[in-house]
Amino acid sequence: MLVPAKTLFAKNAETSLQKNDASGLHFDINSMAEYRAEKGLRNLEPYSIMLINRGLKAYNEKKEKETVMLLEGAKELSPDLPLTYFYLSRINFSFSPSGFSAAADYLYAGGEAFLNNFWWSFQTAGILSIGLFLAFYASMGMFLITLILSNIRLYIHDIVENKRKIFLLLPSVILVFLGPGFGIIGFMLPFWRYIKGKERVMVYMTVMSAILLVFASPWFSLFFDTLKDKTLHSVIKINEGLYTGEAIEIPRYGRSYEIAFADALNLKRKGYYNEAAAVYKDLLSMKEDAMVYNNLANSYVGLGNNDMAITFYDKALQLKKMSPAYFNLSQIYRDKFDFTRAKEYYLKAIETDPQKVAFYNSIKGVSVNRFVMDETLSNKELWLMALKRPLHDKSIEMMLSFVNRELSAALLLLLMFALYISDRYISPGAYKCIRCGEIYCRKCEKKIFRENVCHICYKTLVKMGELTPKERVEKILEIQHYKIRRNQTLKILTLIFPGIGHVYYGWSVSGAVKLLLFSFFIFSTLLWFYIPTPVSMDLLSSFFRWASVTGLIVVYVTTVVNIFRRVP
């Protein structure tokens, strides 16, 4: 069963519109489409969401024709709202060729609308990438901390044998003051001599990941900054032709090119043609832009100066072959009864972008907002505008480092080089017997056998004649008890957090992967629950919440079951 996306805007819209129809079952889509076109808008989200909710109610009541009518009406009022296409794909789906084809078409259209909708694409990319960033950071920290704790007895043993080795902690203590990330990686230095094989490769990869995270962290700070930027919200609403019931906030001074462009667009839509033309001329003094010339020409159409408008349309086309300018010229020449040139420009508009022309024809009218068409910033340009904004909140960057990105990367590379050099100049430290778990070093026994097996276990398993039967039995029991304790620790750690037990047990690669996956699903779940999204994204947010929770359960259950089956 489909679940309606409840929204405040939809409720307000439904309440206001039910005055025209006491039954609440009739909604004059045509009149709202007229209102949208007159205002120069493209999307009326509150009313579309209200129609979607009605359509879902009709769907649950098995009223298929009414459902389709209401959802198609929602699509007509907000052609850039992905939610409508996804629901239309759901209700049209069937295993017949026609049903499958219709569902696929709507799903494809919904994907295009998703990519062209700033907030849907921006917030989805932001939440998923932040979840991945936090998962990398958390799993990296847990991986290193687990390695440190599993080897801490070896380091303590070496300190007891040689008190000066405690000073190996000094660089680590200093690195803590450069940031938490440096602190975690820095504390690996005293334990590096105890780490072998795949674990060393994983530590190198962890340091490289930390370098990448340092350079990626500004994007995450920027994401949260963007969500709070009211001016950016206004710019996006204007450029997407979006009505959400909220006020427009555009600063008058110290504004960027994109903000000024949005302000001029808004002024023109409201009928302030002189003011809009003045802003467009200021923009042209900065740089020549075909979009600005087209929109400036539209302002002159509003002022009744069609000759000046034609001049600026021609300048726009000299810079770029664009469908709106061709279409607008066809309208102007048709108004002048020059049908030959009108047809010529109209055909060029269709050749350049037939989809835009189809939309222009659907809203065409005599008012300026419907007679000529404005150009707006693309979703790509809105993304670039959001990404180049100055940062105000750098709390996420400070989770890794307290110094700038370039110095952080250089220090991490230096740290990795120090780890590599230490292999050559630092003598091997204590080791833990893999059979019984006892800790030895060169001072404890004259000879260290291969594969980190102590001399007693070696005699028990290989040179059996050198021990008495009682000594052999006692050692075998000790080995068996050590295995049982180790296996129990593995199970307990896996129950606490999947992946930690694997790292503790020596399965570094699979442990790191499980840590990353489980951490990602945890953070993804939390972010989709607690980061506010547009009201129209309720369905998508709900999908990602449950997908994250499902992934969390699957990773946890499969990891725990695998360990309990694999380990006796």
Helices and strands as residue ranges (DSSP letters): H 8-17, G 18-20, H 29-38, E 43-44, H 45-60, H 64-77, H 82-92, H 97-116, H 118-161, G 163-169, H 170-176, H 180-186, G 189-194, H 198-228, H 230-239, E 242-243, H 257-269, H 273-286, H 290-302, H 306-319, H 323-335, H 339-352, H 354-363, H 368-371, H 379-387, G 397-399, H 405-425, E 431-432, E 439-440, G 450-452, H 455-461, G 464-466, H 469-496, H 500-505, H 508-530, G 535-537, H 538-566
